[in-house]
Amino acid sequence: MSVTFGSLVLKVSNISRAAEFWSKALGYIPKEGRPEFLVSPDGKGPEIHLDEDDRTHLDLSVDPAASSVEAEVARLISLGATRLEWEYPHHADFVVLADTEGNLFCVIR
C-alpha cells in the first residue's frame, strides 16, 4: 500500500473564520504563505485544506517512489471504490473516486 491520508478538504463559507476555529480546535497553524492550509506544528497528521468552492472530501497521497496514481486507483477500485466522471483541469495530478458508501475522495500525486 502506497497511499497515506494526505489532507482533509473542508468546504467552508469563510476561510478566515474556519481557519481560526480549526487552529484553536486542533492546535494547527497556517501553512507558510498558504492560509487556506492548516498543518500540525510538529509536521505529523494530515493537512486541513479550507476551500470555499470544493466539496468536503479526503485526499490520499501516493508515494511516487513506491507506486503510481494509476496503480493505486486500480487497487482501490478492486476494493470497491468507483471512479467518477469528473471535469479535470488541464494537467490534473489527481483522480476522483467514491468509496463503497458514495463518499468522495481523491488519489493525488
Stockholm file with secondary structure:
# STOCKHOLM 1.0

chainA/1-109         MSVTFGSLVLKVSNISRAAEFWSKALGYIPKEGRPEFLVSPDGKGPEIHLDEDDRTHLDLSVDPAASSVEAEVARLISLGATRLEWEYPHHADFVVLADTEGNLFCVIR
#=GR chainA/1-109 SS CCEEEEEEEEECSCHHHHHHHHHHHHCCEEETTEEEEEECTTSCSCEEEEESSSCSEEEEEECTTTCCHHHHHHHHHHTTCEECCCCCCTTCCEEEEECTTSCEEEEEC
#=GC SS_cons         CCEEEEEEEEECSCHHHHHHHHHHHHCCEEETTEEEEEECTTSCSCEEEEESSSCSEEEEEECTTTCCHHHHHHHHHHTTCEECCCCCCTTCCEEEEECTTSCEEEEEC
//
